[in-house]
Amino acid sequence: MKRSGWVISGGVDQVERTMRALASLRVAAQGFQLDLVRQFKREVDATSSTETLQEAVGDALAEILDSPGRMVRTRGQALADMTLFTAALSSLVVVSWVSVEYVAAFVRSVQGHRPSTDLFGLVGGVVMTGFALSAG
């Protein structure tokens, strides 16, 4: 009997806590702004005189794109830049490989065919490429 009394009194405490939580939720919900479009518009641009969200976003994008120093590239320009950078990287790889082979051949002629010859050639070629990059 005592156990069922504890359950009933515990249930009353639980109901009171739930009611308090609901009351605080109700207060929070009353302060919540339901017109999200106007709130978003106000956050995006407080000084804009546009009436719709699309116009506000369009005005913000136009302002960003028309700002001085902002360069918009076409797809062809971006593709040309990527092709140029790929060609430059490829030529750097070729120069590095040629440098490695040149240094390795020189080291082989001086030291013979020891195992450290290829490693020394690799390090020398990379260092030569690094010097060429830093100089040019």
N, CA, C and O atoms as CSV, one atom per row, in Angstrom:
chain,resi,resn,atom,element,x,y,z
A,1,MET,N,N,0.823,-1.186,0.000
A,1,MET,CA,C,0.000,0.000,0.000
A,1,MET,C,C,0.871,1.255,0.000
A,1,MET,O,O,0.558,2.241,-0.667
A,2,LYS,N,N,1.973,1.202,0.761
A,2,LYS,CA,C,2.851,2.363,0.826
A,2,LYS,C,C,3.486,2.632,-0.551
A,2,LYS,O,O,3.662,3.782,-0.954
A,3,ARG,N,N,3.817,1.564,-1.246
A,3,ARG,CA,C,4.431,1.714,-2.557
A,3,ARG,C,C,3.465,2.396,-3.524
A,3,ARG,O,O,3.897,3.285,-4.258
A,4,SER,N,N,2.211,2.040,-3.565
A,4,SER,CA,C,1.257,2.669,-4.472
A,4,SER,C,C,1.033,4.129,-4.093
A,4,SER,O,O,0.762,4.950,-4.970
A,5,GLY,N,N,1.141,4.478,-2.801
A,5,GLY,CA,C,1.038,5.875,-2.372
A,5,GLY,C,C,2.207,6.692,-2.886
A,5,GLY,O,O,2.045,7.850,-3.269
A,6,TRP,N,N,3.398,6.077,-2.893
A,6,TRP,CA,C,4.573,6.775,-3.408
A,6,TRP,C,C,4.433,7.024,-4.914
A,6,TRP,O,O,4.822,8.078,-5.418
A,7,VAL,N,N,3.872,6.039,-5.624
A,7,VAL,CA,C,3.688,6.177,-7.063
A,7,VAL,C,C,2.706,7.296,-7.355
A,7,VAL,O,O,2.906,8.076,-8.286
A,8,ILE,N,N,1.639,7.380,-6.557
A,8,ILE,CA,C,0.644,8.431,-6.773
A,8,ILE,C,C,1.236,9.795,-6.458
A,8,ILE,O,O,1.028,10.742,-7.216
A,9,SER,N,N,1.969,9.918,-5.356
A,9,SER,CA,C,2.565,11.220,-5.023
A,9,SER,C,C,3.665,11.577,-6.024
A,9,SER,O,O,3.839,12.750,-6.356
A,10,GLY,N,N,4.409,10.578,-6.509
A,10,GLY,CA,C,5.423,10.828,-7.542
A,10,GLY,C,C,4.773,11.256,-8.833
A,10,GLY,O,O,5.321,12.087,-9.557
A,11,GLY,N,N,3.617,10.706,-9.134
A,11,GLY,CA,C,2.898,11.076,-10.349
A,11,GLY,C,C,2.437,12.517,-10.296
A,11,GLY,O,O,2.446,13.211,-11.312
A,12,VAL,N,N,2.027,12.982,-9.100
A,12,VAL,CA,C,1.596,14.372,-8.940
A,12,VAL,C,C,2.783,15.310,-9.178
A,12,VAL,O,O,2.640,16.341,-9.836
A,13,ASP,N,N,3.953,14.952,-8.642
A,13,ASP,CA,C,5.158,15.766,-8.859
A,13,ASP,C,C,5.513,15.822,-10.343
A,13,ASP,O,O,5.906,16.866,-10.865
A,14,GLN,N,N,5.366,14.684,-11.005
A,14,GLN,CA,C,5.675,14.629,-12.438
A,14,GLN,C,C,4.714,15.515,-13.219
A,14,GLN,O,O,5.129,16.211,-14.145
A,15,VAL,N,N,3.442,15.497,-12.860
A,15,VAL,CA,C,2.451,16.325,-13.540
A,15,VAL,C,C,2.762,17.803,-13.320
A,15,VAL,O,O,2.652,18.605,-14.247
A,16,GLU,N,N,3.151,18.171,-12.090
A,16,GLU,CA,C,3.478,19.574,-11.803
A,16,GLU,C,C,4.698,20.032,-12.614
A,16,GLU,O,O,4.717,21.138,-13.154
A,17,ARG,N,N,5.702,19.173,-12.688
A,17,ARG,CA,C,6.891,19.521,-13.477
A,17,ARG,C,C,6.543,19.656,-14.960
A,17,ARG,O,O,7.053,20.547,-15.639
A,18,THR,N,N,5.681,18.780,-15.460
A,18,THR,CA,C,5.266,18.848,-16.854
A,18,THR,C,C,4.481,20.126,-17.121
A,18,THR,O,O,4.654,20.758,-18.163
A,19,MET,N,N,3.618,20.507,-16.179
A,19,MET,CA,C,2.833,21.729,-16.333
A,19,MET,C,C,3.747,22.956,-16.341
A,19,MET,O,O,3.534,23.880,-17.126
A,20,ARG,N,N,4.771,22.971,-15.464
A,20,ARG,CA,C,5.715,24.096,-15.444
A,20,ARG,C,C,6.491,24.165,-16.759
A,20,ARG,O,O,6.713,25.249,-17.298
A,21,ALA,N,N,6.906,22.995,-17.276
A,21,ALA,CA,C,7.635,22.974,-18.545
A,21,ALA,C,C,6.757,23.464,-19.688
A,21,ALA,O,O,7.222,24.193,-20.565
A,22,LEU,N,N,5.485,23.064,-19.682
A,22,LEU,CA,C,4.569,23.527,-20.716
A,22,LEU,C,C,4.325,25.029,-20.621
A,22,LEU,O,O,4.205,25.705,-21.643
A,23,ALA,N,N,4.251,25.549,-19.409
A,23,ALA,CA,C,4.055,26.990,-19.238
A,23,ALA,C,C,5.257,27.764,-19.766
A,23,ALA,O,O,5.095,28.792,-20.424
A,24,SER,N,N,6.464,27.274,-19.479
A,24,SER,CA,C,7.649,27.976,-19.991
A,24,SER,C,C,7.745,27.842,-21.511
A,24,SER,O,O,8.206,28.765,-22.183
A,25,LEU,N,N,7.320,26.719,-22.051
A,25,LEU,CA,C,7.293,26.538,-23.496
A,25,LEU,C,C,6.271,27.472,-24.140
A,25,LEU,O,O,6.516,28.023,-25.214
A,26,ARG,N,N,5.145,27.645,-23.492
A,26,ARG,CA,C,4.109,28.539,-23.995
A,26,ARG,C,C,4.622,29.982,-24.033
A,26,ARG,O,O,4.369,30.709,-24.994
A,27,VAL,N,N,5.342,30.390,-22.988
A,27,VAL,CA,C,5.896,31.746,-22.948
A,27,VAL,C,C,6.931,31.929,-24.071
A,27,VAL,O,O,6.965,32.969,-24.730
A,28,ALA,N,N,7.762,30.916,-24.276
A,28,ALA,CA,C,8.763,31.001,-25.338
A,28,ALA,C,C,8.100,31.038,-26.708
A,28,ALA,O,O,8.560,31.756,-27.595
A,29,ALA,N,N,7.033,30.281,-26.891
A,29,ALA,CA,C,6.348,30.235,-28.176
A,29,ALA,C,C,5.636,31.547,-28.480
A,29,ALA,O,O,5.503,31.916,-29.647
A,30,GLN,N,N,5.182,32.247,-27.466
A,30,GLN,CA,C,4.521,33.530,-27.695
A,30,GLN,C,C,5.504,34.573,-28.220
A,30,GLN,O,O,5.122,35.446,-29.000
A,31,GLY,N,N,6.753,34.491,-27.805
A,31,GLY,CA,C,7.763,35.431,-28.285
A,31,GLY,C,C,8.382,35.024,-29.612
A,31,GLY,O,O,9.199,35.762,-30.162
A,32,PHE,N,N,8.014,33.882,-30.126
A,32,PHE,CA,C,8.584,33.375,-31.375
A,32,PHE,C,C,7.896,34.030,-32.554
A,32,PHE,O,O,6.668,34.032,-32.644
A,33,GLN,N,N,8.683,34.583,-33.454
A,33,GLN,CA,C,8.107,35.254,-34.612
A,33,GLN,C,C,7.712,34.209,-35.645
A,33,GLN,O,O,8.531,33.380,-36.043
A,34,LEU,N,N,6.461,34.248,-36.076
A,34,LEU,CA,C,5.962,33.241,-36.995
A,34,LEU,C,C,6.184,33.604,-38.452
A,34,LEU,O,O,6.180,32.722,-39.311
A,35,ASP,N,N,6.375,34.862,-38.746
A,35,ASP,CA,C,6.566,35.269,-40.126
A,35,ASP,C,C,8.049,35.165,-40.469
A,35,ASP,O,O,8.788,36.144,-40.363
A,36,LEU,N,N,8.483,33.959,-40.886
A,36,LEU,CA,C,9.900,33.698,-41.125
A,36,LEU,C,C,10.432,34.431,-42.354
A,36,LEU,O,O,11.618,34.760,-42.402
A,37,VAL,N,N,9.586,34.693,-43.343
A,37,VAL,CA,C,10.038,35.393,-44.542
A,37,VAL,C,C,10.446,36.817,-44.186
A,37,VAL,O,O,11.499,37.288,-44.617
A,38,ARG,N,N,9.632,37.493,-43.415
A,38,ARG,CA,C,9.984,38.862,-43.009
A,38,ARG,C,C,11.206,38.879,-42.112
A,38,ARG,O,O,12.043,39.776,-42.214
A,39,GLN,N,N,11.314,37.890,-41.232
A,39,GLN,CA,C,12.490,37.820,-40.358
A,39,GLN,C,C,13.750,37.579,-41.190
A,39,GLN,O,O,14.777,38.212,-40.947
A,40,PHE,N,N,13.684,36.680,-42.161
A,40,PHE,CA,C,14.838,36.416,-43.014
A,40,PHE,C,C,15.199,37.661,-43.829
A,40,PHE,O,O,16.372,38.010,-43.968
A,41,LYS,N,N,14.179,38.316,-44.358
A,41,LYS,CA,C,14.412,39.534,-45.133
A,41,LYS,C,C,15.071,40.601,-44.275
A,41,LYS,O,O,15.976,41.300,-44.730
A,42,ARG,N,N,14.626,40.725,-43.060
A,42,ARG,CA,C,15.210,41.717,-42.153
A,42,ARG,C,C,16.663,41.371,-41.855
A,42,ARG,O,O,17.502,42.265,-41.746
A,43,GLU,N,N,16.969,40.085,-41.721
A,43,GLU,CA,C,18.343,39.676,-41.441
A,43,GLU,C,C,19.237,39.853,-42.661
A,43,GLU,O,O,20.405,40.217,-42.520
A,44,VAL,N,N,18.705,39.601,-43.859
A,44,VAL,CA,C,19.518,39.715,-45.068
A,44,VAL,C,C,19.862,41.171,-45.354
A,44,VAL,O,O,21.025,41.492,-45.602
A,45,ASP,N,N,18.893,42.032,-45.325
A,45,ASP,CA,C,19.142,43.426,-45.658
A,45,ASP,C,C,18.122,44.301,-44.943
A,45,ASP,O,O,16.958,44.370,-45.335
A,46,ALA,N,N,18.572,44.955,-43.906
A,46,ALA,CA,C,17.667,45.773,-43.094
A,46,ALA,C,C,17.293,47.059,-43.805
A,46,ALA,O,O,16.252,47.639,-43.493
A,47,THR,N,N,18.095,47.527,-44.743
A,47,THR,CA,C,17.825,48.817,-45.394
A,47,THR,C,C,17.144,48.671,-46.741
A,47,THR,O,O,16.870,49.676,-47.398
A,48,SER,N,N,16.869,47.471,-47.164
A,48,SER,CA,C,16.277,47.261,-48.483
A,48,SER,C,C,14.818,47.685,-48.485
A,48,SER,O,O,14.108,47.550,-47.489
A,49,SER,N,N,14.391,48.202,-49.634
A,49,SER,CA,C,12.993,48.623,-49.759
A,49,SER,C,C,12.186,47.627,-50.570
A,49,SER,O,O,11.070,47.939,-50.983
A,50,THR,N,N,12.716,46.446,-50.808
A,50,THR,CA,C,12.012,45.448,-51.599
A,50,THR,C,C,10.908,44.800,-50.766
A,50,THR,O,O,10.941,44.795,-49.536
A,51,GLU,N,N,9.941,44.260,-51.482
A,51,GLU,CA,C,8.774,43.702,-50.815
A,51,GLU,C,C,8.817,42.189,-50.707
A,51,GLU,O,O,8.235,41.631,-49.777
A,52,THR,N,N,9.478,41.513,-51.617
A,52,THR,CA,C,9.489,40.057,-51.580
A,52,THR,C,C,10.880,39.542,-51.262
A,52,THR,O,O,11.873,40.260,-51.381
A,53,LEU,N,N,10.926,38.311,-50.865
A,53,LEU,CA,C,12.197,37.683,-50.516
A,53,LEU,C,C,13.096,37.545,-51.746
A,53,LEU,O,O,14.308,37.740,-51.657
A,54,GLN,N,N,12.501,37.207,-52.890
A,54,GLN,CA,C,13.302,37.055,-54.105
A,54,GLN,C,C,13.968,38.370,-54.482
A,54,GLN,O,O,15.131,38.377,-54.886
A,55,GLU,N,N,13.254,39.477,-54.356
A,55,GLU,CA,C,13.835,40.774,-54.680
A,55,GLU,C,C,14.948,41.139,-53.696
A,55,GLU,O,O,15.960,41.715,-54.095
A,56,ALA,N,N,14.770,40.808,-52.419
A,56,ALA,CA,C,15.795,41.115,-51.420
A,56,ALA,C,C,17.075,40.330,-51.689
A,56,ALA,O,O,18.173,40.882,-51.617
A,57,VAL,N,N,16.930,39.034,-52.001
A,57,VAL,CA,C,18.107,38.221,-52.304
A,57,VAL,C,C,18.748,38.688,-53.602
A,57,VAL,O,O,19.974,38.754,-53.698
A,58,GLY,N,N,17.936,39.012,-54.598
A,58,GLY,CA,C,18.476,39.523,-55.866
A,58,GLY,C,C,19.235,40.818,-55.685
A,58,GLY,O,O,20.300,41.001,-56.275
A,59,ASP,N,N,18.698,41.730,-54.869
A,59,ASP,CA,C,19.397,42.990,-54.586
A,59,ASP,C,C,20.726,42.742,-53.885
A,59,ASP,O,O,21.730,43.375,-54.209
A,60,ALA,N,N,20.734,41.813,-52.916
A,60,ALA,CA,C,21.975,41.514,-52.189
A,60,ALA,C,C,23.020,40.919,-53.130
A,60,ALA,O,O,24.194,41.280,-53.056
A,61,LEU,N,N,22.602,40.007,-54.017
A,61,LEU,CA,C,23.549,39.423,-54.975
A,61,LEU,C,C,24.054,40.462,-55.969
A,61,LEU,O,O,25.238,40.471,-56.305
A,62,ALA,N,N,23.176,41.331,-56.441
A,62,ALA,CA,C,23.598,42.366,-57.388
A,62,ALA,C,C,24.601,43.311,-56.735
A,62,ALA,O,O,25.566,43.734,-57.373
A,63,GLU,N,N,24.377,43.640,-55.480
A,63,GLU,CA,C,25.302,44.517,-54.762
A,63,GLU,C,C,26.677,43.867,-54.610
A,63,GLU,O,O,27.704,44.531,-54.749
A,64,ILE,N,N,26.686,42.571,-54.324
A,64,ILE,CA,C,27.962,41.863,-54.175
A,64,ILE,C,C,28.682,41.775,-55.512
A,64,ILE,O,O,29.887,42.018,-55.583
A,65,LEU,N,N,27.954,41.430,-56.579
A,65,LEU,CA,C,28.585,41.256,-57.886
A,65,LEU,C,C,29.025,42.569,-58.514
A,65,LEU,O,O,29.973,42.583,-59.299
A,66,ASP,N,N,28.355,43.681,-58.187
A,66,ASP,CA,C,28.699,44.976,-58.764
A,66,ASP,C,C,29.754,45.724,-57.970
A,66,ASP,O,O,30.158,46.820,-58.360
A,67,SER,N,N,30.206,45.153,-56.864
A,67,SER,CA,C,31.200,45.845,-56.046
A,67,SER,C,C,32.526,45.916,-56.803
A,67,SER,O,O,32.860,44.998,-57.551
A,68,PRO,N,N,33.290,47.006,-56.612
A,68,PRO,CA,C,34.562,47.142,-57.330
A,68,PRO,C,C,35.562,46.092,-56.860
A,68,PRO,O,O,35.591,45.720,-55.687
A,69,GLY,N,N,36.369,45.628,-57.789
A,69,GLY,CA,C,37.365,44.626,-57.455
A,69,GLY,C,C,36.832,43.210,-57.536
A,69,GLY,O,O,37.593,42.258,-57.363
A,70,ARG,N,N,35.571,43.051,-57.791
A,70,ARG,CA,C,34.968,41.720,-57.906
A,70,ARG,C,C,35.003,41.303,-59.370
A,70,ARG,O,O,34.417,41.966,-60.226
A,71,MET,N,N,35.693,40.202,-59.654
A,71,MET,CA,C,35.810,39.742,-61.022
A,71,MET,C,C,35.018,38.446,-61.182
A,71,MET,O,O,35.228,37.487,-60.439
A,72,VAL,N,N,34.124,38.424,-62.135
A,72,VAL,CA,C,33.337,37.235,-62.420
A,72,VAL,C,C,33.927,36.593,-63.671
A,72,VAL,O,O,34.081,37.242,-64.706
A,73,ARG,N,N,34.252,35.316,-63.556
A,73,ARG,CA,C,34.891,34.602,-64.659
A,73,ARG,C,C,33.863,33.723,-65.362
A,73,ARG,O,O,32.968,33.147,-64.742
A,74,THR,N,N,34.027,33.643,-66.671
A,74,THR,CA,C,33.156,32.752,-67.422
A,74,THR,C,C,33.691,31.329,-67.321
A,74,THR,O,O,34.804,31.107,-66.844
A,75,ARG,N,N,32.900,30.383,-67.767
A,75,ARG,CA,C,33.313,28.988,-67.723
A,75,ARG,C,C,34.538,28.767,-68.604
A,75,ARG,O,O,35.431,28.001,-68.240
A,76,GLY,N,N,34.588,29.425,-69.748
A,76,GLY,CA,C,35.736,29.293,-70.649
A,76,GLY,C,C,37.019,29.829,-70.024
A,76,GLY,O,O,38.084,29.230,-70.173
A,77,GLN,N,N,36.915,30.967,-69.319
A,77,GLN,CA,C,38.094,31.521,-68.660
A,77,GLN,C,C,38.584,30.595,-67.547
A,77,GLN,O,O,39.788,30.390,-67.387
A,78,ALA,N,N,37.666,30.050,-66.797
A,78,ALA,CA,C,38.055,29.136,-65.720
A,78,ALA,C,C,38.697,27.874,-66.291
A,78,ALA,O,O,39.681,27.379,-65.741
A,79,LEU,N,N,38.157,27.355,-67.375
A,79,LEU,CA,C,38.731,26.173,-68.019
A,79,LEU,C,C,40.120,26.474,-68.572
A,79,LEU,O,O,41.019,25.639,-68.471
A,80,ALA,N,N,40.305,27.653,-69.154
A,80,ALA,CA,C,41.621,28.042,-69.671
A,80,ALA,C,C,42.633,28.151,-68.531
A,80,ALA,O,O,43.778,27.722,-68.676
A,81,ASP,N,N,42.221,28.716,-67.409
A,81,ASP,CA,C,43.125,28.810,-66.253
A,81,ASP,C,C,43.507,27.437,-65.731
A,81,ASP,O,O,44.675,27.190,-65.428
A,82,MET,N,N,42.533,26.543,-65.623
A,82,MET,CA,C,42.835,25.199,-65.138
A,82,MET,C,C,43.767,24.463,-66.099
A,82,MET,O,O,44.653,23.729,-65.661
A,83,THR,N,N,43.574,24.654,-67.399
A,83,THR,CA,C,44.443,24.022,-68.387
A,83,THR,C,C,45.866,24.565,-68.275
A,83,THR,O,O,46.831,23.806,-68.348
A,84,LEU,N,N,45.992,25.875,-68.100
A,84,LEU,CA,C,47.310,26.487,-67.957
A,84,LEU,C,C,48.021,25.985,-66.705
A,84,LEU,O,O,49.210,25.669,-66.752
A,85,PHE,N,N,47.307,25.910,-65.593
A,85,PHE,CA,C,47.915,25.430,-64.350
A,85,PHE,C,C,48.292,23.948,-64.458
A,85,PHE,O,O,49.316,23.529,-63.918
A,86,THR,N,N,47.474,23.160,-65.148
A,86,THR,CA,C,47.800,21.745,-65.344
A,86,THR,C,C,49.042,21.598,-66.207
A,86,THR,O,O,49.894,20.754,-65.925
A,87,ALA,N,N,49.157,22.410,-67.259
A,87,ALA,CA,C,50.354,22.366,-68.108
A,87,ALA,C,C,51.592,22.787,-67.317
A,87,ALA,O,O,52.656,22.188,-67.474
A,88,ALA,N,N,51.466,23.803,-66.474
A,88,ALA,CA,C,52.607,24.246,-65.662
A,88,ALA,C,C,53.029,23.157,-64.686
A,88,ALA,O,O,54.223,22.916,-64.505
A,89,LEU,N,N,52.068,22.500,-64.057
A,89,LEU,CA,C,52.393,21.423,-63.129
A,89,LEU,C,C,53.029,20.246,-63.862
A,89,LEU,O,O,53.974,19.636,-63.359
A,90,SER,N,N,52.520,19.928,-65.037
A,90,SER,CA,C,53.092,18.828,-65.823
A,90,SER,C,C,54.525,19.137,-66.222
A,90,SER,O,O,55.387,18.261,-66.156
A,91,SER,N,N,54.792,20.371,-66.636
A,91,SER,CA,C,56.166,20.729,-67.003
A,91,SER,C,C,57.081,20.700,-65.790
A,91,SER,O,O,58.257,20.354,-65.912
A,92,LEU,N,N,56.566,21.055,-64.633
A,92,LEU,CA,C,57.364,20.968,-63.413
A,92,LEU,C,C,57.722,19.519,-63.097
A,92,LEU,O,O,58.850,19.237,-62.692
A,93,VAL,N,N,56.783,18.606,-63.275
A,93,VAL,CA,C,57.046,17.187,-63.046
A,93,VAL,C,C,58.093,16.680,-64.030
A,93,VAL,O,O,58.988,15.930,-63.640
A,94,VAL,N,N,58.000,17.075,-65.291
A,94,VAL,CA,C,58.973,16.643,-66.299
A,94,VAL,C,C,60.363,17.182,-65.960
A,94,VAL,O,O,61.348,16.448,-66.041
A,95,VAL,N,N,60.451,18.454,-65.583
A,95,VAL,CA,C,61.749,19.039,-65.222
A,95,VAL,C,C,62.337,18.323,-64.015
A,95,VAL,O,O,63.538,18.055,-63.970
A,96,SER,N,N,61.501,18.016,-63.048
A,96,SER,CA,C,61.981,17.302,-61.863
A,96,SER,C,C,62.481,15.912,-62.243
A,96,SER,O,O,63.531,15.487,-61.761
A,97,TRP,N,N,61.763,15.210,-63.081
A,97,TRP,CA,C,62.173,13.866,-63.493
A,97,TRP,C,C,63.494,13.906,-64.264
A,97,TRP,O,O,64.374,13.075,-64.038
A,98,VAL,N,N,63.631,14.880,-65.180
A,98,VAL,CA,C,64.876,15.024,-65.931
A,98,VAL,C,C,66.029,15.346,-64.987
A,98,VAL,O,O,67.129,14.816,-65.150
A,99,SER,N,N,65.790,16.208,-64.005
A,99,SER,CA,C,66.833,16.542,-63.036
A,99,SER,C,C,67.261,15.311,-62.250
A,99,SER,O,O,68.453,15.090,-62.033
A,100,VAL,N,N,66.301,14.520,-61.828
A,100,VAL,CA,C,66.614,13.303,-61.069
A,100,VAL,C,C,67.454,12.364,-61.917
A,100,VAL,O,O,68.455,11.836,-61.432
A,101,GLU,N,N,67.076,12.144,-63.169
A,101,GLU,CA,C,67.822,11.251,-64.040
A,101,GLU,C,C,69.225,11.789,-64.331
A,101,GLU,O,O,70.186,11.023,-64.385
A,102,TYR,N,N,69.338,13.096,-64.516
A,102,TYR,CA,C,70.639,13.700,-64.790
A,102,TYR,C,C,71.586,13.524,-63.600
A,102,TYR,O,O,72.734,13.114,-63.766
A,103,VAL,N,N,71.090,13.838,-62.398
A,103,VAL,CA,C,71.929,13.717,-61.208
A,103,VAL,C,C,72.254,12.251,-60.935
A,103,VAL,O,O,73.380,11.928,-60.559
A,104,ALA,N,N,71.284,11.363,-61.120
A,104,ALA,CA,C,71.533,9.936,-60.884
A,104,ALA,C,C,72.579,9.408,-61.853
A,104,ALA,O,O,73.432,8.615,-61.454
A,105,ALA,N,N,72.539,9.827,-63.129
A,105,ALA,CA,C,73.541,9.377,-64.104
A,105,ALA,C,C,74.925,9.893,-63.729
A,105,ALA,O,O,75.919,9.177,-63.849
A,106,PHE,N,N,74.980,11.142,-63.274
A,106,PHE,CA,C,76.261,11.702,-62.863
A,106,PHE,C,C,76.829,10.953,-61.656
A,106,PHE,O,O,78.017,10.633,-61.622
A,107,VAL,N,N,75.978,10.675,-60.670
A,107,VAL,CA,C,76.426,9.981,-59.455
A,107,VAL,C,C,76.848,8.554,-59.797
A,107,VAL,O,O,77.833,8.062,-59.248
A,108,ARG,N,N,76.122,7.877,-60.694
A,108,ARG,CA,C,76.507,6.520,-61.109
A,108,ARG,C,C,77.880,6.513,-61.775
A,108,ARG,O,O,78.677,5.601,-61.558
A,109,SER,N,N,78.151,7.534,-62.586
A,109,SER,CA,C,79.452,7.570,-63.269
A,109,SER,C,C,80.586,7.829,-62.292
A,109,SER,O,O,81.715,7.400,-62.527
A,110,VAL,N,N,80.302,8.523,-61.205
A,110,VAL,CA,C,81.346,8.831,-60.231
A,110,VAL,C,C,81.502,7.716,-59.199
A,110,VAL,O,O,82.620,7.312,-58.881
A,111,GLN,N,N,80.376,7.218,-58.674
A,111,GLN,CA,C,80.428,6.269,-57.558
A,111,GLN,C,C,80.216,4.823,-57.971
A,111,GLN,O,O,80.378,3.930,-57.140
A,112,GLY,N,N,79.881,4.573,-59.149
A,112,GLY,CA,C,79.566,3.203,-59.537
A,112,GLY,C,C,78.090,2.917,-59.302
A,112,GLY,O,O,77.286,3.837,-59.155
A,113,HIS,N,N,77.741,1.643,-59.269
A,113,HIS,CA,C,76.331,1.259,-59.132
A,113,HIS,C,C,76.012,0.840,-57.708
A,113,HIS,O,O,75.600,-0.296,-57.472
A,114,ARG,N,N,76.195,1.727,-56.777
A,114,ARG,CA,C,75.828,1.435,-55.392
A,114,ARG,C,C,74.337,1.714,-55.183
A,114,ARG,O,O,73.752,2.495,-55.933
A,115,PRO,N,N,73.711,1.088,-54.173
A,115,PRO,CA,C,72.273,1.310,-53.927
A,115,PRO,C,C,71.941,2.755,-53.562
A,115,PRO,O,O,70.833,3.215,-53.838
A,116,SER,N,N,72.860,3.466,-52.959
A,116,SER,CA,C,72.573,4.842,-52.546
A,116,SER,C,C,72.590,5.814,-53.719
A,116,SER,O,O,72.212,6.974,-53.555
A,117,THR,N,N,73.015,5.373,-54.887
A,117,THR,CA,C,73.116,6.254,-56.046
A,117,THR,C,C,71.754,6.792,-56.463
A,117,THR,O,O,71.604,7.989,-56.706
A,118,ASP,N,N,70.766,5.912,-56.546
A,118,ASP,CA,C,69.423,6.353,-56.957
A,118,ASP,C,C,68.801,7.289,-55.933
A,118,ASP,O,O,68.135,8.257,-56.299
A,119,LEU,N,N,69.013,7.008,-54.656
A,119,LEU,CA,C,68.483,7.878,-53.613
A,119,LEU,C,C,69.136,9.254,-53.691
A,119,LEU,O,O,68.457,10.274,-53.575
A,120,PHE,N,N,70.454,9.284,-53.887
A,120,PHE,CA,C,71.150,10.554,-53.997
A,120,PHE,C,C,70.674,11.322,-55.234
A,120,PHE,O,O,70.518,12.543,-55.188
A,121,GLY,N,N,70.445,10.608,-56.330
A,121,GLY,CA,C,69.928,11.243,-57.540
A,121,GLY,C,C,68.550,11.830,-57.327
A,121,GLY,O,O,68.260,12.928,-57.801
A,122,LEU,N,N,67.698,11.109,-56.619
A,122,LEU,CA,C,66.352,11.603,-56.337
A,122,LEU,C,C,66.400,12.872,-55.501
A,122,LEU,O,O,65.735,13.859,-55.816
A,123,VAL,N,N,67.182,12.840,-54.443
A,123,VAL,CA,C,67.277,14.020,-53.569
A,123,VAL,C,C,67.888,15.191,-54.330
A,123,VAL,O,O,67.425,16.326,-54.209
A,124,GLY,N,N,68.929,14.914,-55.114
A,124,GLY,CA,C,69.559,15.985,-55.883
A,124,GLY,C,C,68.629,16.598,-56.900
A,124,GLY,O,O,68.601,17.818,-57.062
A,125,GLY,N,N,67.861,15.765,-57.590
A,125,GLY,CA,C,66.915,16.286,-58.573
A,125,GLY,C,C,65.821,17.124,-57.951
A,125,GLY,O,O,65.432,18.154,-58.502
A,126,VAL,N,N,65.322,16.692,-56.808
A,126,VAL,CA,C,64.283,17.457,-56.119
A,126,VAL,C,C,64.850,18.785,-55.639
A,126,VAL,O,O,64.185,19.817,-55.731
A,127,VAL,N,N,66.084,18.763,-55.124
A,127,VAL,CA,C,66.707,20.011,-54.664
A,127,VAL,C,C,66.935,20.954,-55.840
A,127,VAL,O,O,66.706,22.157,-55.721
A,128,MET,N,N,67.386,20.415,-56.982
A,128,MET,CA,C,67.585,21.268,-58.157
A,128,MET,C,C,66.267,21.881,-58.625
A,128,MET,O,O,66.230,23.054,-58.997
A,129,THR,N,N,65.191,21.102,-58.608
A,129,THR,CA,C,63.884,21.642,-58.985
A,129,THR,C,C,63.433,22.694,-58.000
A,129,THR,O,O,62.854,23.707,-58.392
A,130,GLY,N,N,63.693,22.464,-56.710
A,130,GLY,CA,C,63.326,23.461,-55.704
A,130,GLY,C,C,64.067,24.768,-55.894
A,130,GLY,O,O,63.485,25.840,-55.729
A,131,PHE,N,N,65.359,24.694,-56.244
A,131,PHE,CA,C,66.117,25.914,-56.507
A,131,PHE,C,C,65.577,26.633,-57.739
A,131,PHE,O,O,65.485,27.861,-57.754
A,132,ALA,N,N,65.223,25.872,-58.766
A,132,ALA,CA,C,64.671,26.492,-59.978
A,132,ALA,C,C,63.348,27.188,-59.666
A,132,ALA,O,O,63.077,28.273,-60.180
A,133,LEU,N,N,62.534,26.568,-58.833
A,133,LEU,CA,C,61.251,27.202,-58.464
A,133,LEU,C,C,61.468,28.461,-57.655
A,133,LEU,O,O,60.809,29.473,-57.894
A,134,SER,N,N,62.385,28.416,-56.700
A,134,SER,CA,C,62.594,29.600,-55.850
A,134,SER,C,C,63.262,30.724,-56.625
A,134,SER,O,O,63.061,31.893,-56.296
A,135,ALA,N,N,64.045,30.407,-57.639
A,135,ALA,CA,C,64.708,31.445,-58.425
A,135,ALA,C,C,63.755,32.061,-59.452
A,135,ALA,O,O,63.883,33.236,-59.797
A,136,GLY,N,N,62.818,31.276,-59.930
A,136,GLY,CA,C,61.990,31.785,-61.026
A,136,GLY,C,C,60.590,31.975,-60.631
A,136,GLY,O,O,59.771,32.399,-61.447
